[in-house]
Amino acid sequence: MIVSQQKNRHLLMMVALLYVAHALPLYFFNVALPAILRHQGVDIRVIGMLSLLYLPWAFKFLWASYVDNYYCAKIGKRKTWLFFTQIIVVVGLFGLGFLQFSEIVLFLSISFLVSLASATQDIAIDGYTVEQFDKSSFGLASAMQSFGVAFGSMVGGAGTLWLYQRFDWQMATISLATTVVLISCSLWFLKDQDNPKHATNLSKASLIRLIKRPQTKWLLALIVVFRFVEAPMMAMLNPMLVDFGFSLSQIGLLFSVFGAIVGIGSALLAGVLIKYIDIVRCLILFGWLRTAVYALLCLGLLYPLLGDFLPAVGLLKTGFMSLMAISVLLILSVRYLTMTALYALFMNAANPDQAGTDFTLFVCVELLVYFIGGAMSGFLVHQFGYDKLFLWLAIGSGVSMLILPTLIKKFSVTDC
């Protein structure tokens, strides 16, 4: 749908708000909840079970076509699922606030239901974004998506943790639920209209049809090649900082505050660059930039060797920690740059007739790549150490960028 400039700004703002709303519970479970449960003395084995909350996010492609196909026409194709899932999220978060931590089975059950609703909501938001924007605006739409996720991570993660430390558990969860309610009010202004270009196509969304599409296998291969080197890097950043002497509060500040700010800025920059260059060129540019940043981190890990030449050990440690903090922020920056470009590519590749189904499969494959790569990372660090692992990741990033143009040519995305 080609929209006027004013309407386009309205859509961009709506997309940003929707992605903030869906990111709030996600980063609450990912960042705040593990720390809160541990602070309350909950068994570490139970905390480890929180990883089960991400299962709906990894396998939501299995029911994405139902979100595309079934809805109440009077409410709207996307509004139906957005209202329904938001109600579950809000009620679930309020419910968690009144539970005791000893009621762990009920606690995890409600948390899983909230995660399931949030993952389903993401299908509707992704579908809405692809349907409402013209291809020339996918870069900006993807930037708003990254912006919403970054801001939601800051509020749902660091913000909720701060409220818990400052007040209590109930205040933290009720405040989070209230924030979701306030953002949900924007749904009344959501213009849920079908793209007239595809209004005559009555075929139902189908995951099988997507898998049979010739270009799909090449895009999935591109996702694996491009994303696999990022997973071990992102998984090991926190443990690396702990091992190098950073406090938990310093790590929280670095990731949840400065990292989110850097992420927001990088996402907006990526959106502008994509608009004035194109998706594919930006993806390649950001990929090579990622390789350079990974190489910089490897050089930074050699910094302690200067201790043989510098007598001021305190100065050496301060310089090393500052260098590591800068390296982490650069890594987070290129992550948001590449994520914005890659998601814009997903939008371009998604069939508007089944936008939620297509986009969701692409994202789920990306998440599975992250899960697998992240699971391997600890064993790799144990075997080789941080320096050798990050060196191999830098080399791997370079190799992936050499392969990427061939995959793009095979995939043959048009108008990127």
NUVEX-793616 format. One record per residue (C-alpha): x, y, z; residue number from 1. Coordinates in steps of 0.02 Angstrom, whole numbers, plus 50000, padded with zeros to 5 digits. Layout:
<lozas>
LOZA     u     v     w kolfi
LOZA     X     Y     Z   NUM
...
</lozas>
This chain:
<lozas>
LOZA     u     v     w kolfi
LOZA 50000 50000 50000     1
LOZA 50076 50165 49944     2
LOZA 50030 50291 50077     3
LOZA 50050 50476 50094     4
LOZA 50197 50544 50192     5
LOZA 50087 50590 50340     6
LOZA 50002 50421 50343     7
LOZA 50171 50336 50327     8
LOZA 50232 50426 50483     9
LOZA 50076 50370 50575    10
LOZA 50106 50190 50522    11
LOZA 50289 50197 50574    12
LOZA 50239 50260 50746    13
LOZA 50108 50124 50764    14
LOZA 50233 49989 50714    15
LOZA 50359 50053 50842    16
LOZA 50226 50051 50980    17
LOZA 50169 49875 50934    18
LOZA 50346 49807 50940    19
LOZA 50377 49893 51107    20
LOZA 50221 49807 51176    21
LOZA 50276 49635 51117    22
LOZA 50456 49660 51177    23
LOZA 50407 49706 51355    24
LOZA 50359 49530 51415    25
LOZA 50496 49450 51309    26
LOZA 50636 49546 51394    27
LOZA 50550 49536 51562    28
LOZA 50569 49347 51551    29
LOZA 50741 49357 51472    30
LOZA 50826 49490 51579    31
LOZA 50730 49535 51736    32
LOZA 50645 49373 51791    33
LOZA 50801 49261 51807    34
LOZA 50887 49390 51918    35
LOZA 50730 49418 52023    36
LOZA 50699 49233 52050    37
LOZA 50880 49205 52100    38
LOZA 50869 49352 52220    39
LOZA 50717 49268 52298    40
LOZA 50816 49108 52324    41
LOZA 50729 49004 52191    42
LOZA 50821 48845 52143    43
LOZA 50942 48873 51998    44
LOZA 50869 48720 51912    45
LOZA 50699 48804 51909    46
LOZA 50776 48962 51840    47
LOZA 50854 48858 51702    48
LOZA 50679 48800 51655    49
LOZA 50639 48978 51604    50
LOZA 50719 48933 51438    51
LOZA 50559 48835 51402    52
LOZA 50470 49002 51389    53
LOZA 50559 49031 51223    54
LOZA 50486 48876 51141    55
LOZA 50335 48972 51072    56
LOZA 50453 49096 50991    57
LOZA 50553 48960 50905    58
LOZA 50403 48861 50842    59
LOZA 50271 48996 50812    60
LOZA 50285 48962 50625    61
LOZA 50179 48805 50657    62
LOZA 50023 48909 50691    63
LOZA 50067 49067 50594    64
LOZA 49952 49019 50449    65
LOZA 49805 49009 50571    66
LOZA 49838 49189 50624    67
LOZA 49837 49238 50439    68
LOZA 49679 49139 50398    69
LOZA 49561 49152 50546    70
LOZA 49499 49315 50621    71
LOZA 49343 49417 50654    72
LOZA 49310 49524 50501    73
LOZA 49215 49654 50602    74
LOZA 49365 49684 50714    75
LOZA 49499 49668 50581    76
LOZA 49623 49539 50519    77
LOZA 49765 49592 50633    78
LOZA 49666 49682 50768    79
LOZA 49577 49520 50812    80
LOZA 49737 49435 50866    81
LOZA 49816 49591 50938    82
LOZA 49669 49623 51056    83
LOZA 49654 49440 51103    84
LOZA 49839 49415 51142    85
LOZA 49858 49582 51231    86
LOZA 49718 49534 51351    87
LOZA 49807 49371 51392    88
LOZA 49974 49460 51417    89
LOZA 49900 49593 51531    90
LOZA 49797 49472 51637    91
LOZA 49946 49354 51649    92
LOZA 50066 49490 51706    93
LOZA 49942 49553 51836    94
LOZA 49919 49373 51894    95
LOZA 50106 49347 51915    96
LOZA 50113 49499 52027    97
LOZA 49997 49417 52155    98
LOZA 50082 49247 52157    99
LOZA 50206 49184 52286   100
LOZA 50373 49124 52221   101
LOZA 50342 48958 52307   102
LOZA 50196 48925 52187   103
LOZA 50321 48883 52053   104
LOZA 50214 48767 51944   105
LOZA 50075 48895 51929   106
LOZA 50206 49032 51908   107
LOZA 50289 48945 51761   108
LOZA 50121 48896 51684   109
LOZA 50059 49076 51681   110
LOZA 50228 49135 51617   111
LOZA 50220 49009 51475   112
LOZA 50044 49067 51430   113
LOZA 50103 49248 51425   114
LOZA 50252 49199 51317   115
LOZA 50138 49101 51199   116
LOZA 50020 49249 51182   117
LOZA 50164 49369 51152   118
LOZA 50240 49256 51018   119
LOZA 50070 49242 50931   120
LOZA 50050 49429 50942   121
LOZA 50218 49447 50853   122
LOZA 50149 49349 50704   123
LOZA 50007 49474 50687   124
LOZA 50123 49624 50705   125
LOZA 50244 49558 50575   126
LOZA 50102 49522 50455   127
LOZA 50028 49694 50482   128
LOZA 50195 49778 50449   129
LOZA 50225 49686 50284   130
LOZA 50046 49717 50225   131
LOZA 50037 49902 50262   132
LOZA 50202 49966 50192   133
LOZA 50264 49990 50016   134
LOZA 50428 49900 49975   135
LOZA 50519 50067 49970   136
LOZA 50474 50091 50155   137
LOZA 50527 49919 50218   138
LOZA 50693 49988 50279   139
LOZA 50609 50118 50389   140
LOZA 50479 49991 50446   141
LOZA 50617 49871 50496   142
LOZA 50705 50013 50587   143
LOZA 50547 50046 50687   144
LOZA 50540 49861 50727   145
LOZA 50719 49864 50793   146
LOZA 50684 50027 50884   147
LOZA 50532 49951 50970   148
LOZA 50627 49796 51021   149
LOZA 50774 49898 51089   150
LOZA 50661 50015 51188   151
LOZA 50555 49870 51249   152
LOZA 50710 49779 51308   153
LOZA 50763 49931 51408   154
LOZA 50593 49951 51492   155
LOZA 50546 49767 51510   156
LOZA 50719 49714 51566   157
LOZA 50815 49852 51655   158
LOZA 50660 49954 51699   159
LOZA 50569 49809 51781   160
LOZA 50725 49757 51875   161
LOZA 50747 49934 51940   162
LOZA 50566 49940 52000   163
LOZA 50589 49774 52090   164
LOZA 50747 49835 52178   165
LOZA 50670 50004 52220   166
LOZA 50498 49940 52274   167
LOZA 50446 49757 52265   168
LOZA 50392 49616 52149   169
LOZA 50209 49667 52144   170
LOZA 50248 49847 52099   171
LOZA 50366 49789 51960   172
LOZA 50242 49670 51876   173
LOZA 50090 49784 51896   174
LOZA 50189 49929 51822   175
LOZA 50241 49820 51676   176
LOZA 50062 49762 51647   177
LOZA 50000 49942 51658   178
LOZA 50128 49996 51528   179
LOZA 50064 49860 51411   180
LOZA 49885 49921 51441   181
LOZA 49932 50100 51399   182
LOZA 50018 50047 51239   183
LOZA 49870 49936 51196   184
LOZA 49760 50090 51191   185
LOZA 49848 50133 51028   186
LOZA 49760 49983 50948   187
LOZA 49601 50088 50938   188
LOZA 49691 50198 50812   189
LOZA 49760 50052 50712   190
LOZA 49699 50056 50533   191
LOZA 49684 49872 50493   192
LOZA 49647 49874 50307   193
LOZA 49691 49748 50173   194
LOZA 49813 49799 50039   195
LOZA 49704 49831 49885   196
LOZA 49836 49749 49775   197
LOZA 49798 49582 49857   198
LOZA 49616 49601 49909   199
LOZA 49557 49489 49767   200
LOZA 49669 49343 49814   201
LOZA 49561 49224 49916   202
LOZA 49688 49084 49940   203
LOZA 49723 49036 50119   204
LOZA 49894 49057 50196   205
LOZA 49995 48896 50190   206
LOZA 50163 48850 50265   207
LOZA 50180 48710 50137   208
LOZA 50161 48833 49993   209
LOZA 50299 48940 50067   210
LOZA 50417 48792 50087   211
LOZA 50385 48738 49907   212
LOZA 50426 48911 49841   213
LOZA 50595 48896 49749   214
LOZA 50672 49050 49829   215
LOZA 50634 48995 50007   216
LOZA 50777 48870 50023   217
LOZA 50903 49001 49967   218
LOZA 50840 49129 50091   219
LOZA 50846 49001 50232   220
LOZA 51025 48958 50181   221
LOZA 51067 49143 50183   222
LOZA 50997 49158 50360   223
LOZA 51103 49013 50422   224
LOZA 51263 49074 50340   225
LOZA 51240 49255 50391   226
LOZA 51179 49230 50570   227
LOZA 51272 49077 50634   228
LOZA 51432 49171 50680   229
LOZA 51334 49298 50782   230
LOZA 51254 49172 50899   231
LOZA 51411 49115 50994   232
LOZA 51472 49295 51003   233
LOZA 51312 49362 51080   234
LOZA 51295 49214 51198   235
LOZA 51471 49236 51269   236
LOZA 51477 49425 51290   237
LOZA 51402 49424 51466   238
LOZA 51509 49280 51533   239
LOZA 51664 49360 51456   240
LOZA 51633 49525 51546   241
LOZA 51605 49434 51711   242
LOZA 51768 49337 51689   243
LOZA 51859 49499 51649   244
LOZA 51804 49580 51812   245
LOZA 51647 49678 51767   246
LOZA 51516 49688 51905   247
LOZA 51336 49635 51872   248
LOZA 51276 49814 51890   249
LOZA 51405 49871 51762   250
LOZA 51350 49735 51641   251
LOZA 51167 49780 51667   252
LOZA 51203 49964 51634   253
LOZA 51308 49922 51481   254
LOZA 51179 49809 51399   255
LOZA 51010 49870 51458   256
LOZA 51042 50057 51452   257
LOZA 51190 50104 51344   258
LOZA 51165 49952 51234   259
LOZA 50982 49993 51206   260
LOZA 51023 50175 51164   261
LOZA 51157 50118 51041   262
LOZA 51033 49993 50969   263
LOZA 50900 50125 50942   264
LOZA 51023 50241 50856   265
LOZA 51093 50101 50748   266
LOZA 50920 50042 50696   267
LOZA 50867 50217 50643   268
LOZA 51031 50240 50547   269
LOZA 51006 50074 50459   270
LOZA 50830 50122 50409   271
LOZA 50889 50284 50329   272
LOZA 51034 50199 50239   273
LOZA 50920 50062 50171   274
LOZA 50799 50193 50105   275
LOZA 50936 50286 50011   276
LOZA 51045 50138 49959   277
LOZA 50954 49970 49957   278
LOZA 50928 49818 50067   279
LOZA 51055 49701 49989   280
LOZA 51197 49826 49982   281
LOZA 51166 49877 50162   282
LOZA 51163 49696 50218   283
LOZA 51332 49666 50136   284
LOZA 51402 49830 50205   285
LOZA 51343 49792 50381   286
LOZA 51409 49614 50369   287
LOZA 51584 49673 50327   288
LOZA 51571 49803 50466   289
LOZA 51526 49660 50585   290
LOZA 51682 49567 50529   291
LOZA 51790 49720 50565   292
LOZA 51713 49743 50739   293
LOZA 51742 49560 50782   294
LOZA 51923 49579 50727   295
LOZA 51937 49734 50837   296
LOZA 51877 49634 50987   297
LOZA 52011 49504 50951   298
LOZA 52143 49640 50953   299
LOZA 52069 49709 51113   300
LOZA 52094 49540 51197   301
LOZA 52281 49560 51164   302
LOZA 52284 49721 51266   303
LOZA 52333 49636 51432   304
LOZA 52496 49583 51349   305
LOZA 52549 49764 51367   306
LOZA 52567 49727 51552   307
LOZA 52745 49671 51515   308
LOZA 52785 49850 51463   309
LOZA 52671 49955 51574   310
LOZA 52711 49965 51761   311
LOZA 52543 50044 51806   312
LOZA 52435 49889 51825   313
LOZA 52283 49990 51881   314
LOZA 52293 50099 51727   315
LOZA 52311 49943 51619   316
LOZA 52155 49864 51694   317
LOZA 52053 50024 51674   318
LOZA 52107 50040 51494   319
LOZA 52067 49858 51458   320
LOZA 51893 49867 51535   321
LOZA 51855 50027 51440   322
LOZA 51912 49945 51279   323
LOZA 51802 49794 51313   324
LOZA 51651 49904 51351   325
LOZA 51675 50000 51188   326
LOZA 51696 49837 51092   327
LOZA 51534 49769 51165   328
LOZA 51439 49926 51116   329
LOZA 51509 49915 50940   330
LOZA 51455 49733 50931   331
LOZA 51280 49780 50988   332
LOZA 51278 49920 50860   333
LOZA 51320 49806 50713   334
LOZA 51195 49679 50779   335
LOZA 51055 49806 50763   336
LOZA 51121 49864 50594   337
LOZA 51122 49687 50524   338
LOZA 50958 49642 50608   339
LOZA 50870 49792 50532   340
LOZA 50936 49753 50357   341
LOZA 50898 49567 50372   342
LOZA 50720 49597 50433   343
LOZA 50692 49720 50291   344
LOZA 50747 49578 50175   345
LOZA 50620 49463 50260   346
LOZA 50483 49592 50230   347
LOZA 50531 49606 50048   348
LOZA 50531 49416 50028   349
LOZA 50365 49388 50118   350
LOZA 50211 49361 50009   351
LOZA 50084 49495 50062   352
LOZA 49945 49365 50041   353
LOZA 50018 49269 50190   354
LOZA 50136 49396 50266   355
LOZA 50126 49330 50444   356
LOZA 50164 49151 50392   357
LOZA 50312 49196 50281   358
LOZA 50396 49321 50396   359
LOZA 50372 49209 50547   360
LOZA 50459 49060 50466   361
LOZA 50609 49168 50421   362
LOZA 50622 49235 50598   363
LOZA 50600 49063 50677   364
LOZA 50742 48990 50574   365
LOZA 50849 49136 50631   366
LOZA 50804 49101 50813   367
LOZA 50843 48916 50795   368
LOZA 51013 48962 50722   369
LOZA 51040 49073 50874   370
LOZA 50988 48936 50995   371
LOZA 51104 48808 50916   372
LOZA 51251 48927 50901   373
LOZA 51225 48991 51077   374
LOZA 51216 48815 51148   375
LOZA 51383 48773 51068   376
LOZA 51470 48931 51127   377
LOZA 51506 48878 51305   378
LOZA 51589 48717 51250   379
LOZA 51693 48812 51122   380
LOZA 51753 48939 51251   381
LOZA 51794 48799 51373   382
LOZA 51896 48711 51240   383
LOZA 51983 48858 51154   384
LOZA 51960 49013 51264   385
LOZA 51881 49179 51220   386
LOZA 52023 49242 51112   387
LOZA 52029 49093 50995   388
LOZA 51839 49079 50984   389
LOZA 51819 49262 50939   390
LOZA 51960 49249 50813   391
LOZA 51871 49105 50727   392
LOZA 51708 49201 50731   393
LOZA 51791 49351 50648   394
LOZA 51861 49236 50513   395
LOZA 51692 49149 50498   396
LOZA 51605 49317 50478   397
LOZA 51724 49360 50336   398
LOZA 51695 49192 50252   399
LOZA 51507 49212 50267   400
LOZA 51519 49380 50180   401
LOZA 51613 49298 50036   402
LOZA 51473 49170 50018   403
LOZA 51330 49294 50041   404
LOZA 51329 49371 49865   405
LOZA 51310 49197 49787   406
LOZA 51161 49158 49899   407
LOZA 51083 49326 49861   408
LOZA 51103 49294 49675   409
LOZA 51021 49123 49695   410
LOZA 50883 49197 49800   411
LOZA 50863 49335 49669   412
LOZA 50765 49458 49775   413
LOZA 50694 49594 49665   414
LOZA 50676 49777 49710   415
LOZA 50792 49763 49859   416
</lozas>
